[in-house]
Amino acid sequence: MAKRRRWPWVVALVVVVALAGGAAFLLVRDPLTLPGDHEVDVYAVNDGISTEVSKPPGLFGRLLGMCDADTHYAKAGDRHLCLVLNGPLGTVRASREDGQVKVAKDQVASLKTMAAQDTGTPQPTATLVLMSGGPAALIPVADLSGDAPVSVPALG
C-alpha cells in the first residue's frame, strides 16, 4: 500500500522541477525580462532586404524566433517584421520596464559609433536592433542625435 502513495509525490516533484527548469530557461534566454540593466547585443538591420509581412510565420517559425533561415521575426505593435541583421556590432547595457527598453545616456555614444560602422551594405543602416534572446527593441539611428537616454517600445 505504501508504494502506491509514493508515486503521486514523485510525479508531482518531477512536474515541479520541469516547470522550474522551463521558467529558468526562459529567464536566462531573455535577460531583459529580469529587473535591472543587462548586457545586450547590438545588430544593424539590413534595410534593403528586411521585410514587413502581412501575418506572422507559422508556429514552428515563431518558436525558433525566425521567419526563415536567415531572418529574425519581431512584432512591433501591429506590424510583423522579418529582419535581416548584420553584426553583432557590440554590446550595450539596457533595461526593460513598462513595455519600454531603455538605454542610458552613457551608452548612447556607443550606439552612435556602432551605427557608423561599415556593415558591408551599400547604405548605412537606419535602424539598430537590441538582441536579448531575440529582437528586443528597434532603435532608429535618427533618434541618437542627442546625448539623452533612449527609450523605445519593446518588441513583442
C-alpha positions as CSV (number, residue, x, y, z in Angstrom):
1,M,0.0,0.0,0.0
2,A,2.8,2.4,0.8
3,K,4.3,2.1,-2.7
4,R,1.1,3.3,-4.3
5,R,1.1,6.5,-2.3
6,R,4.7,7.4,-3.2
7,W,4.1,7.6,-6.9
8,P,1.8,10.8,-6.9
9,W,4.5,12.6,-4.9
10,V,7.2,11.5,-7.3
11,V,5.1,12.6,-10.3
12,A,4.3,16.0,-8.6
13,L,8.0,16.5,-7.8
14,V,9.0,15.8,-11.4
15,V,6.4,18.2,-12.7
16,V,7.5,21.0,-10.3
17,V,11.2,20.5,-11.3
18,A,10.3,20.6,-15.0
19,L,8.2,23.8,-14.6
20,A,11.0,25.5,-12.6
21,G,13.6,24.4,-15.3
22,G,11.4,25.8,-18.1
23,A,10.9,29.1,-16.2
24,A,14.7,29.4,-15.6
25,F,15.4,28.7,-19.3
26,L,13.0,31.5,-20.4
27,L,14.6,33.9,-18.0
28,V,18.2,33.0,-19.0
29,R,17.2,33.2,-22.7
30,D,16.0,36.7,-22.4
31,P,17.7,38.6,-19.5
32,L,15.6,41.8,-20.2
33,T,12.7,40.1,-18.6
34,L,14.5,40.4,-15.2
35,P,14.7,43.8,-13.5
36,G,17.9,46.0,-13.8
37,D,20.4,46.7,-16.5
38,H,21.7,43.8,-18.7
39,E,24.3,43.5,-21.5
40,V,22.5,43.1,-24.9
41,D,24.0,42.7,-28.3
42,V,23.5,45.4,-31.0
43,Y,22.9,44.5,-34.6
44,A,22.3,46.6,-37.7
45,V,19.1,46.0,-39.7
46,N,19.8,45.4,-43.4
47,D,17.1,47.7,-44.6
48,G,17.4,46.6,-48.2
49,I,16.2,43.0,-47.7
50,S,14.3,43.1,-44.4
51,T,10.6,43.0,-44.9
52,E,7.2,43.5,-43.3
53,V,4.9,40.6,-43.7
54,S,1.1,40.5,-43.5
55,K,0.9,37.7,-41.0
56,P,3.4,36.1,-38.6
57,P,5.3,33.0,-39.5
58,G,3.9,29.6,-38.6
59,L,4.1,28.2,-35.0
60,F,7.4,26.4,-35.7
61,G,8.9,29.6,-37.0
62,R,7.8,31.7,-34.1
63,L,9.1,29.1,-31.6
64,L,12.5,29.4,-33.2
65,G,12.1,33.2,-33.5
66,M,12.7,33.2,-37.2
67,C,10.8,33.9,-40.4
68,D,13.1,31.7,-42.4
69,A,16.7,30.5,-42.2
70,D,18.4,34.0,-42.1
71,T,15.8,36.4,-40.7
72,H,14.5,37.1,-37.3
73,Y,10.8,37.6,-36.5
74,A,9.8,40.6,-34.5
75,K,6.3,42.0,-33.7
76,A,6.3,45.8,-33.4
77,G,2.8,46.9,-32.4
78,D,0.5,45.6,-35.2
79,R,3.5,45.1,-37.6
80,H,5.1,41.7,-38.3
81,L,8.7,42.1,-39.3
82,C,11.2,39.7,-40.8
83,L,14.6,41.3,-40.0
84,V,17.9,40.5,-41.7
85,L,20.6,41.5,-39.3
86,N,24.3,42.4,-39.7
87,G,26.6,42.0,-36.7
88,P,26.9,41.8,-33.8
89,L,28.4,45.3,-33.7
90,G,29.0,45.3,-30.0
91,T,27.1,45.4,-26.7
92,V,25.4,48.0,-24.5
93,R,23.6,47.9,-21.2
94,A,19.8,48.2,-21.4
95,S,16.8,47.7,-19.2
96,R,13.2,46.9,-19.8
97,E,10.4,48.5,-17.8
98,D,6.7,49.1,-18.5
99,G,6.9,48.0,-22.1
100,Q,9.9,50.2,-22.9
101,V,13.5,49.3,-23.5
102,K,15.8,52.0,-22.1
103,V,19.4,52.7,-22.9
104,A,21.2,55.1,-20.5
105,K,22.8,58.3,-21.9
106,D,26.3,57.0,-21.2
107,Q,25.6,54.1,-23.7
108,V,24.2,56.3,-26.5
109,A,27.7,57.2,-27.7
110,S,28.5,53.5,-28.2
111,L,25.3,53.1,-30.2
112,K,26.3,56.1,-32.4
113,T,29.7,54.5,-33.0
114,M,28.1,51.2,-33.9
115,A,25.6,52.8,-36.3
116,A,28.5,54.4,-38.1
117,Q,30.4,51.1,-38.6
118,D,30.6,49.7,-42.1
119,T,28.2,46.7,-42.1
120,G,29.0,45.7,-45.7
121,T,25.8,47.1,-47.1
122,P,25.7,49.9,-49.7
123,Q,23.9,52.3,-47.4
124,P,24.4,52.9,-43.7
125,T,21.7,51.3,-41.5
126,A,18.7,53.4,-40.4
127,T,17.9,51.1,-37.5
128,L,19.7,49.2,-34.8
129,V,18.3,46.1,-33.1
130,L,18.9,45.2,-29.5
131,M,19.0,41.4,-29.2
132,S,18.3,39.7,-25.9
133,G,17.3,36.1,-26.7
134,G,15.6,37.6,-29.8
135,P,14.9,41.0,-31.1
136,A,14.1,43.2,-28.0
137,A,13.9,46.7,-29.5
138,L,14.3,48.7,-32.7
139,I,16.3,51.9,-32.3
140,P,16.1,54.4,-35.2
141,V,19.6,55.9,-35.8
142,A,17.9,59.3,-36.2
143,D,16.9,59.1,-32.5
144,L,20.5,59.0,-31.5
145,S,21.2,62.7,-32.3
146,G,21.3,64.0,-28.8
147,D,23.1,62.9,-25.6
148,A,19.8,62.0,-23.9
149,P,18.9,58.4,-22.9
150,V,17.0,56.4,-25.5
151,S,13.6,54.8,-24.7
152,V,11.8,52.8,-27.3
153,P,8.9,50.4,-27.3
154,A,9.8,46.8,-26.6
155,L,9.1,44.3,-29.3
156,G,6.5,41.6,-28.7
